[in-house]
Amino acid sequence: MIIAETERLILRRLEHSDANELFRIYSGPDILKYLGGGPLTPDGVLRSLSNHIRDSYAVHGFGLWGLILKETGALIGRSGILYSEINGKNEPELAYLVDSAYWGRGFASEAARAVLKVAAEQFAFSRIVAVIHPDNAGSIR
């Protein structure tokens, strides 16, 4: 299911078949620096993805969406809206992650703008937060 389109990207619901590509993306050393959590396994990514599909999409109608590069059809990351506890309050959070091979080309910013538009127009969020690792200069930008 397509959620949004930008000039270069399609944002769509993640599918179970995305698990292997997400595992590859998440396993990159540049991504692991900022992703957090423990070591990843293919089964762990599939379990997490299955839980996300069941819990986020079914319960909230939103969650993380796959970033598909229009030019090639490749899954290059994910972006979307999550609920996160921040300072004791459950807040909608803008989340994004792009395969390090695609860094520096503006894909994260392009996806983030699309997600913010969807958050306001489809889900009526008047406030959304972003939590960024303090060492991740690209995301801070």
MODELLER restraints for C-alpha pairs under 7 A, 6 or more apart:
rsr = mdl.restraints
at = mdl.atoms
rsr.add(forms.Gaussian(group=physical.xy_distance, feature=features.Distance(at['CA:1:A'], at['CA:12:A']), mean=5.43, stdev=0.5))
rsr.add(forms.Gaussian(group=physical.xy_distance, feature=features.Distance(at['CA:1:A'], at['CA:13:A']), mean=5.57, stdev=0.5))
rsr.add(forms.Gaussian(group=physical.xy_distance, feature=features.Distance(at['CA:2:A'], at['CA:10:A']), mean=6.93, stdev=0.5))
rsr.add(forms.Gaussian(group=physical.xy_distance, feature=features.Distance(at['CA:2:A'], at['CA:11:A']), mean=5.96, stdev=0.5))
rsr.add(forms.Gaussian(group=physical.xy_distance, feature=features.Distance(at['CA:2:A'], at['CA:12:A']), mean=4.20, stdev=0.5))
rsr.add(forms.Gaussian(group=physical.xy_distance, feature=features.Distance(at['CA:2:A'], at['CA:13:A']), mean=6.61, stdev=0.5))
rsr.add(forms.Gaussian(group=physical.xy_distance, feature=features.Distance(at['CA:3:A'], at['CA:11:A']), mean=5.45, stdev=0.5))
rsr.add(forms.Gaussian(group=physical.xy_distance, feature=features.Distance(at['CA:3:A'], at['CA:12:A']), mean=5.13, stdev=0.5))
rsr.add(forms.Gaussian(group=physical.xy_distance, feature=features.Distance(at['CA:4:A'], at['CA:10:A']), mean=6.09, stdev=0.5))
rsr.add(forms.Gaussian(group=physical.xy_distance, feature=features.Distance(at['CA:4:A'], at['CA:11:A']), mean=5.14, stdev=0.5))
rsr.add(forms.Gaussian(group=physical.xy_distance, feature=features.Distance(at['CA:4:A'], at['CA:114:A']), mean=6.68, stdev=0.5))
rsr.add(forms.Gaussian(group=physical.xy_distance, feature=features.Distance(at['CA:5:A'], at['CA:11:A']), mean=6.03, stdev=0.5))
rsr.add(forms.Gaussian(group=physical.xy_distance, feature=features.Distance(at['CA:6:A'], at['CA:114:A']), mean=6.94, stdev=0.5))
rsr.add(forms.Gaussian(group=physical.xy_distance, feature=features.Distance(at['CA:8:A'], at['CA:69:A']), mean=6.11, stdev=0.5))
rsr.add(forms.Gaussian(group=physical.xy_distance, feature=features.Distance(at['CA:8:A'], at['CA:70:A']), mean=5.50, stdev=0.5))
rsr.add(forms.Gaussian(group=physical.xy_distance, feature=features.Distance(at['CA:9:A'], at['CA:67:A']), mean=6.25, stdev=0.5))
rsr.add(forms.Gaussian(group=physical.xy_distance, feature=features.Distance(at['CA:9:A'], at['CA:68:A']), mean=5.44, stdev=0.5))
rsr.add(forms.Gaussian(group=physical.xy_distance, feature=features.Distance(at['CA:9:A'], at['CA:69:A']), mean=4.90, stdev=0.5))
rsr.add(forms.Gaussian(group=physical.xy_distance, feature=features.Distance(at['CA:9:A'], at['CA:70:A']), mean=5.34, stdev=0.5))
rsr.add(forms.Gaussian(group=physical.xy_distance, feature=features.Distance(at['CA:10:A'], at['CA:67:A']), mean=5.91, stdev=0.5))
rsr.add(forms.Gaussian(group=physical.xy_distance, feature=features.Distance(at['CA:10:A'], at['CA:68:A']), mean=5.00, stdev=0.5))
rsr.add(forms.Gaussian(group=physical.xy_distance, feature=features.Distance(at['CA:10:A'], at['CA:69:A']), mean=6.61, stdev=0.5))
rsr.add(forms.Gaussian(group=physical.xy_distance, feature=features.Distance(at['CA:10:A'], at['CA:70:A']), mean=6.45, stdev=0.5))
rsr.add(forms.Gaussian(group=physical.xy_distance, feature=features.Distance(at['CA:11:A'], at['CA:65:A']), mean=5.74, stdev=0.5))
rsr.add(forms.Gaussian(group=physical.xy_distance, feature=features.Distance(at['CA:11:A'], at['CA:66:A']), mean=5.52, stdev=0.5))
rsr.add(forms.Gaussian(group=physical.xy_distance, feature=features.Distance(at['CA:11:A'], at['CA:67:A']), mean=4.99, stdev=0.5))
rsr.add(forms.Gaussian(group=physical.xy_distance, feature=features.Distance(at['CA:11:A'], at['CA:68:A']), mean=6.32, stdev=0.5))
rsr.add(forms.Gaussian(group=physical.xy_distance, feature=features.Distance(at['CA:12:A'], at['CA:65:A']), mean=5.16, stdev=0.5))
rsr.add(forms.Gaussian(group=physical.xy_distance, feature=features.Distance(at['CA:12:A'], at['CA:66:A']), mean=5.25, stdev=0.5))
rsr.add(forms.Gaussian(group=physical.xy_distance, feature=features.Distance(at['CA:12:A'], at['CA:67:A']), mean=6.89, stdev=0.5))
rsr.add(forms.Gaussian(group=physical.xy_distance, feature=features.Distance(at['CA:13:A'], at['CA:65:A']), mean=4.69, stdev=0.5))
rsr.add(forms.Gaussian(group=physical.xy_distance, feature=features.Distance(at['CA:13:A'], at['CA:66:A']), mean=5.95, stdev=0.5))
rsr.add(forms.Gaussian(group=physical.xy_distance, feature=features.Distance(at['CA:14:A'], at['CA:65:A']), mean=5.37, stdev=0.5))
rsr.add(forms.Gaussian(group=physical.xy_distance, feature=features.Distance(at['CA:14:A'], at['CA:66:A']), mean=5.19, stdev=0.5))
rsr.add(forms.Gaussian(group=physical.xy_distance, feature=features.Distance(at['CA:16:A'], at['CA:46:A']), mean=6.82, stdev=0.5))
rsr.add(forms.Gaussian(group=physical.xy_distance, feature=features.Distance(at['CA:16:A'], at['CA:49:A']), mean=6.71, stdev=0.5))
rsr.add(forms.Gaussian(group=physical.xy_distance, feature=features.Distance(at['CA:16:A'], at['CA:50:A']), mean=6.57, stdev=0.5))
rsr.add(forms.Gaussian(group=physical.xy_distance, feature=features.Distance(at['CA:19:A'], at['CA:45:A']), mean=6.07, stdev=0.5))
rsr.add(forms.Gaussian(group=physical.xy_distance, feature=features.Distance(at['CA:19:A'], at['CA:46:A']), mean=5.20, stdev=0.5))
rsr.add(forms.Gaussian(group=physical.xy_distance, feature=features.Distance(at['CA:19:A'], at['CA:49:A']), mean=6.88, stdev=0.5))
rsr.add(forms.Gaussian(group=physical.xy_distance, feature=features.Distance(at['CA:20:A'], at['CA:42:A']), mean=6.48, stdev=0.5))
rsr.add(forms.Gaussian(group=physical.xy_distance, feature=features.Distance(at['CA:23:A'], at['CA:42:A']), mean=5.84, stdev=0.5))
rsr.add(forms.Gaussian(group=physical.xy_distance, feature=features.Distance(at['CA:23:A'], at['CA:45:A']), mean=6.11, stdev=0.5))
rsr.add(forms.Gaussian(group=physical.xy_distance, feature=features.Distance(at['CA:25:A'], at['CA:99:A']), mean=5.43, stdev=0.5))
rsr.add(forms.Gaussian(group=physical.xy_distance, feature=features.Distance(at['CA:26:A'], at['CA:32:A']), mean=6.48, stdev=0.5))
rsr.add(forms.Gaussian(group=physical.xy_distance, feature=features.Distance(at['CA:27:A'], at['CA:40:A']), mean=6.98, stdev=0.5))
rsr.add(forms.Gaussian(group=physical.xy_distance, feature=features.Distance(at['CA:30:A'], at['CA:100:A']), mean=6.56, stdev=0.5))
rsr.add(forms.Gaussian(group=physical.xy_distance, feature=features.Distance(at['CA:31:A'], at['CA:100:A']), mean=6.76, stdev=0.5))
rsr.add(forms.Gaussian(group=physical.xy_distance, feature=features.Distance(at['CA:34:A'], at['CA:133:A']), mean=6.37, stdev=0.5))
rsr.add(forms.Gaussian(group=physical.xy_distance, feature=features.Distance(at['CA:56:A'], at['CA:62:A']), mean=5.94, stdev=0.5))
rsr.add(forms.Gaussian(group=physical.xy_distance, feature=features.Distance(at['CA:56:A'], at['CA:63:A']), mean=5.20, stdev=0.5))
rsr.add(forms.Gaussian(group=physical.xy_distance, feature=features.Distance(at['CA:57:A'], at['CA:63:A']), mean=5.93, stdev=0.5))
rsr.add(forms.Gaussian(group=physical.xy_distance, feature=features.Distance(at['CA:62:A'], at['CA:81:A']), mean=6.43, stdev=0.5))
rsr.add(forms.Gaussian(group=physical.xy_distance, feature=features.Distance(at['CA:63:A'], at['CA:80:A']), mean=5.48, stdev=0.5))
rsr.add(forms.Gaussian(group=physical.xy_distance, feature=features.Distance(at['CA:63:A'], at['CA:81:A']), mean=4.98, stdev=0.5))
rsr.add(forms.Gaussian(group=physical.xy_distance, feature=features.Distance(at['CA:63:A'], at['CA:82:A']), mean=5.49, stdev=0.5))
rsr.add(forms.Gaussian(group=physical.xy_distance, feature=features.Distance(at['CA:64:A'], at['CA:78:A']), mean=6.10, stdev=0.5))
rsr.add(forms.Gaussian(group=physical.xy_distance, feature=features.Distance(at['CA:64:A'], at['CA:79:A']), mean=5.20, stdev=0.5))
rsr.add(forms.Gaussian(group=physical.xy_distance, feature=features.Distance(at['CA:64:A'], at['CA:80:A']), mean=4.19, stdev=0.5))
rsr.add(forms.Gaussian(group=physical.xy_distance, feature=features.Distance(at['CA:64:A'], at['CA:81:A']), mean=6.05, stdev=0.5))
rsr.add(forms.Gaussian(group=physical.xy_distance, feature=features.Distance(at['CA:65:A'], at['CA:78:A']), mean=5.31, stdev=0.5))
rsr.add(forms.Gaussian(group=physical.xy_distance, feature=features.Distance(at['CA:65:A'], at['CA:79:A']), mean=5.31, stdev=0.5))
rsr.add(forms.Gaussian(group=physical.xy_distance, feature=features.Distance(at['CA:65:A'], at['CA:80:A']), mean=5.52, stdev=0.5))
rsr.add(forms.Gaussian(group=physical.xy_distance, feature=features.Distance(at['CA:66:A'], at['CA:75:A']), mean=6.48, stdev=0.5))
rsr.add(forms.Gaussian(group=physical.xy_distance, feature=features.Distance(at['CA:66:A'], at['CA:77:A']), mean=6.02, stdev=0.5))
rsr.add(forms.Gaussian(group=physical.xy_distance, feature=features.Distance(at['CA:66:A'], at['CA:78:A']), mean=4.40, stdev=0.5))
rsr.add(forms.Gaussian(group=physical.xy_distance, feature=features.Distance(at['CA:66:A'], at['CA:79:A']), mean=6.57, stdev=0.5))
rsr.add(forms.Gaussian(group=physical.xy_distance, feature=features.Distance(at['CA:67:A'], at['CA:75:A']), mean=5.62, stdev=0.5))
rsr.add(forms.Gaussian(group=physical.xy_distance, feature=features.Distance(at['CA:67:A'], at['CA:76:A']), mean=5.64, stdev=0.5))
rsr.add(forms.Gaussian(group=physical.xy_distance, feature=features.Distance(at['CA:67:A'], at['CA:77:A']), mean=5.12, stdev=0.5))
rsr.add(forms.Gaussian(group=physical.xy_distance, feature=features.Distance(at['CA:67:A'], at['CA:78:A']), mean=5.06, stdev=0.5))
rsr.add(forms.Gaussian(group=physical.xy_distance, feature=features.Distance(at['CA:67:A'], at['CA:79:A']), mean=6.84, stdev=0.5))
rsr.add(forms.Gaussian(group=physical.xy_distance, feature=features.Distance(at['CA:68:A'], at['CA:74:A']), mean=5.44, stdev=0.5))
rsr.add(forms.Gaussian(group=physical.xy_distance, feature=features.Distance(at['CA:68:A'], at['CA:75:A']), mean=4.59, stdev=0.5))
rsr.add(forms.Gaussian(group=physical.xy_distance, feature=features.Distance(at['CA:68:A'], at['CA:76:A']), mean=6.07, stdev=0.5))
rsr.add(forms.Gaussian(group=physical.xy_distance, feature=features.Distance(at['CA:69:A'], at['CA:75:A']), mean=6.49, stdev=0.5))
rsr.add(forms.Gaussian(group=physical.xy_distance, feature=features.Distance(at['CA:69:A'], at['CA:76:A']), mean=6.65, stdev=0.5))
rsr.add(forms.Gaussian(group=physical.xy_distance, feature=features.Distance(at['CA:76:A'], at['CA:98:A']), mean=5.86, stdev=0.5))
rsr.add(forms.Gaussian(group=physical.xy_distance, feature=features.Distance(at['CA:76:A'], at['CA:99:A']), mean=5.40, stdev=0.5))
rsr.add(forms.Gaussian(group=physical.xy_distance, feature=features.Distance(at['CA:77:A'], at['CA:97:A']), mean=5.44, stdev=0.5))
rsr.add(forms.Gaussian(group=physical.xy_distance, feature=features.Distance(at['CA:77:A'], at['CA:98:A']), mean=4.26, stdev=0.5))
rsr.add(forms.Gaussian(group=physical.xy_distance, feature=features.Distance(at['CA:77:A'], at['CA:99:A']), mean=5.55, stdev=0.5))
rsr.add(forms.Gaussian(group=physical.xy_distance, feature=features.Distance(at['CA:78:A'], at['CA:96:A']), mean=5.67, stdev=0.5))
rsr.add(forms.Gaussian(group=physical.xy_distance, feature=features.Distance(at['CA:78:A'], at['CA:97:A']), mean=5.45, stdev=0.5))
rsr.add(forms.Gaussian(group=physical.xy_distance, feature=features.Distance(at['CA:78:A'], at['CA:98:A']), mean=6.52, stdev=0.5))
rsr.add(forms.Gaussian(group=physical.xy_distance, feature=features.Distance(at['CA:79:A'], at['CA:95:A']), mean=5.36, stdev=0.5))
rsr.add(forms.Gaussian(group=physical.xy_distance, feature=features.Distance(at['CA:79:A'], at['CA:96:A']), mean=3.98, stdev=0.5))
rsr.add(forms.Gaussian(group=physical.xy_distance, feature=features.Distance(at['CA:79:A'], at['CA:97:A']), mean=6.28, stdev=0.5))
rsr.add(forms.Gaussian(group=physical.xy_distance, feature=features.Distance(at['CA:79:A'], at['CA:111:A']), mean=6.59, stdev=0.5))
rsr.add(forms.Gaussian(group=physical.xy_distance, feature=features.Distance(at['CA:80:A'], at['CA:94:A']), mean=5.93, stdev=0.5))
rsr.add(forms.Gaussian(group=physical.xy_distance, feature=features.Distance(at['CA:80:A'], at['CA:95:A']), mean=5.39, stdev=0.5))
rsr.add(forms.Gaussian(group=physical.xy_distance, feature=features.Distance(at['CA:80:A'], at['CA:96:A']), mean=6.49, stdev=0.5))
rsr.add(forms.Gaussian(group=physical.xy_distance, feature=features.Distance(at['CA:80:A'], at['CA:115:A']), mean=5.80, stdev=0.5))
rsr.add(forms.Gaussian(group=physical.xy_distance, feature=features.Distance(at['CA:81:A'], at['CA:92:A']), mean=6.27, stdev=0.5))
rsr.add(forms.Gaussian(group=physical.xy_distance, feature=features.Distance(at['CA:81:A'], at['CA:93:A']), mean=5.45, stdev=0.5))
rsr.add(forms.Gaussian(group=physical.xy_distance, feature=features.Distance(at['CA:81:A'], at['CA:94:A']), mean=4.98, stdev=0.5))
rsr.add(forms.Gaussian(group=physical.xy_distance, feature=features.Distance(at['CA:81:A'], at['CA:95:A']), mean=5.99, stdev=0.5))
rsr.add(forms.Gaussian(group=physical.xy_distance, feature=features.Distance(at['CA:82:A'], at['CA:92:A']), mean=5.66, stdev=0.5))
rsr.add(forms.Gaussian(group=physical.xy_distance, feature=features.Distance(at['CA:82:A'], at['CA:93:A']), mean=5.16, stdev=0.5))
rsr.add(forms.Gaussian(group=physical.xy_distance, feature=features.Distance(at['CA:82:A'], at['CA:94:A']), mean=6.72, stdev=0.5))
rsr.add(forms.Gaussian(group=physical.xy_distance, feature=features.Distance(at['CA:82:A'], at['CA:95:A']), mean=6.90, stdev=0.5))
rsr.add(forms.Gaussian(group=physical.xy_distance, feature=features.Distance(at['CA:83:A'], at['CA:90:A']), mean=6.17, stdev=0.5))
rsr.add(forms.Gaussian(group=physical.xy_distance, feature=features.Distance(at['CA:83:A'], at['CA:91:A']), mean=5.42, stdev=0.5))
rsr.add(forms.Gaussian(group=physical.xy_distance, feature=features.Distance(at['CA:83:A'], at['CA:92:A']), mean=4.58, stdev=0.5))
rsr.add(forms.Gaussian(group=physical.xy_distance, feature=features.Distance(at['CA:83:A'], at['CA:93:A']), mean=5.83, stdev=0.5))
rsr.add(forms.Gaussian(group=physical.xy_distance, feature=features.Distance(at['CA:84:A'], at['CA:90:A']), mean=5.51, stdev=0.5))
rsr.add(forms.Gaussian(group=physical.xy_distance, feature=features.Distance(at['CA:84:A'], at['CA:91:A']), mean=5.37, stdev=0.5))
rsr.add(forms.Gaussian(group=physical.xy_distance, feature=features.Distance(at['CA:84:A'], at['CA:92:A']), mean=6.37, stdev=0.5))
rsr.add(forms.Gaussian(group=physical.xy_distance, feature=features.Distance(at['CA:84:A'], at['CA:93:A']), mean=6.26, stdev=0.5))
rsr.add(forms.Gaussian(group=physical.xy_distance, feature=features.Distance(at['CA:85:A'], at['CA:91:A']), mean=6.08, stdev=0.5))
rsr.add(forms.Gaussian(group=physical.xy_distance, feature=features.Distance(at['CA:91:A'], at['CA:128:A']), mean=6.98, stdev=0.5))
rsr.add(forms.Gaussian(group=physical.xy_distance, feature=features.Distance(at['CA:91:A'], at['CA:129:A']), mean=7.00, stdev=0.5))
rsr.add(forms.Gaussian(group=physical.xy_distance, feature=features.Distance(at['CA:92:A'], at['CA:128:A']), mean=5.19, stdev=0.5))
rsr.add(forms.Gaussian(group=physical.xy_distance, feature=features.Distance(at['CA:92:A'], at['CA:129:A']), mean=6.34, stdev=0.5))
rsr.add(forms.Gaussian(group=physical.xy_distance, feature=features.Distance(at['CA:93:A'], at['CA:128:A']), mean=5.45, stdev=0.5))
rsr.add(forms.Gaussian(group=physical.xy_distance, feature=features.Distance(at['CA:93:A'], at['CA:129:A']), mean=4.71, stdev=0.5))
rsr.add(forms.Gaussian(group=physical.xy_distance, feature=features.Distance(at['CA:93:A'], at['CA:130:A']), mean=5.36, stdev=0.5))
rsr.add(forms.Gaussian(group=physical.xy_distance, feature=features.Distance(at['CA:94:A'], at['CA:128:A']), mean=6.46, stdev=0.5))
rsr.add(forms.Gaussian(group=physical.xy_distance, feature=features.Distance(at['CA:94:A'], at['CA:129:A']), mean=6.01, stdev=0.5))
rsr.add(forms.Gaussian(group=physical.xy_distance, feature=features.Distance(at['CA:94:A'], at['CA:130:A']), mean=5.12, stdev=0.5))
rsr.add(forms.Gaussian(group=physical.xy_distance, feature=features.Distance(at['CA:95:A'], at['CA:130:A']), mean=6.76, stdev=0.5))
rsr.add(forms.Gaussian(group=physical.xy_distance, feature=features.Distance(at['CA:96:A'], at['CA:108:A']), mean=6.61, stdev=0.5))
rsr.add(forms.Gaussian(group=physical.xy_distance, feature=features.Distance(at['CA:98:A'], at['CA:108:A']), mean=6.39, stdev=0.5))
rsr.add(forms.Gaussian(group=physical.xy_distance, feature=features.Distance(at['CA:119:A'], at['CA:125:A']), mean=5.57, stdev=0.5))
rsr.add(forms.Gaussian(group=physical.xy_distance, feature=features.Distance(at['CA:120:A'], at['CA:126:A']), mean=6.35, stdev=0.5))
rsr.add(forms.Gaussian(group=physical.xy_distance, feature=features.Distance(at['CA:132:A'], at['CA:139:A']), mean=6.65, stdev=0.5))
rsr.add(forms.Gaussian(group=physical.xy_distance, feature=features.Distance(at['CA:132:A'], at['CA:140:A']), mean=6.63, stdev=0.5))
